[in-house]
């Protein structure tokens, strides 16, 4: 993989994860258990595309960072109940 190809693949990881993150961000309320499971399954499906590649760690770390952000917001909504 060339440097240019790597940069393009990293941009694709960012875009795919960001799009999924935006779709599943808590919509002014806490997520349901089903919404959480859909998010977890889907986001790891994106990261799993990179298993065994030199981008596996990056995809996993980005997945965790975005998941942690959603979890913080979700907990804040739960605290407002």
N, C-alpha and C positions, 0 to 999 in steps of 0.2 A: 504494500500500500504506500503510495506516495504521500508526501505531506499535504498536498492539495486534496487528495482523496480522503485523508484522515480528517481534515478540517470540514469537508463536506459531510462526512458521516457524523461528526460531532454535531454539526448544525442540525442534521436530521434527528439525532437523539433529542437535542434540546427542543426542537419544534414538536416532535411527537409527544414528549412528556409534558411540555407546556400546554399543548392543546388539550390533552387528557386532564391535566390539573385544572384548567379553566372550566372544563365541562363538569367537573366533580367538586368544585369548590363549594363549601357550605353556603347554601342560598338564603342567608338571613335567618338560619335556624340550624340546629344540630342535625347531623346526618343520621339517617336510620341505619340499623344494622345491615340491611340489604344494600343501601347506598355505599356503606363502608366496604362491604365485601366486593361489590362491583368495582370500586376504585382500586382496592388492593389487587384483585385478580387482573384487572386491565393494565395497571401500571407495571406490574411485574411481568406481564406478557410482553410489554414493550422492552423492558430491560433484558428479558430472556433471549431476545433476538441476538444479543451480543455475547451470550455465554460462549466461552472458548475462544473469544477474540481478544485482541489487545485493547478493546474498548469496554470489556466486561466490567471492570472496576468503576470506570467513570459512569457507565449507565446505572450501576447499582447505587453509587453514591448520590447521583442526581435524583434517583427514585426515592431514596431515603430522605433527602433534604426536602423535597416537595411534599412527601407524605408527612413529615414532621410538621411542616407549616400548616397543612390542612388539619392535622390533629390539634395543634395549638388553637386554631380558630374554632374548631369544633368544640373543644373544651370550654372556650370562652362562651359560646352560645349555650352550652349545657349549664354553665354557671349562672346565666341570666334567667333561668327558669324559676 
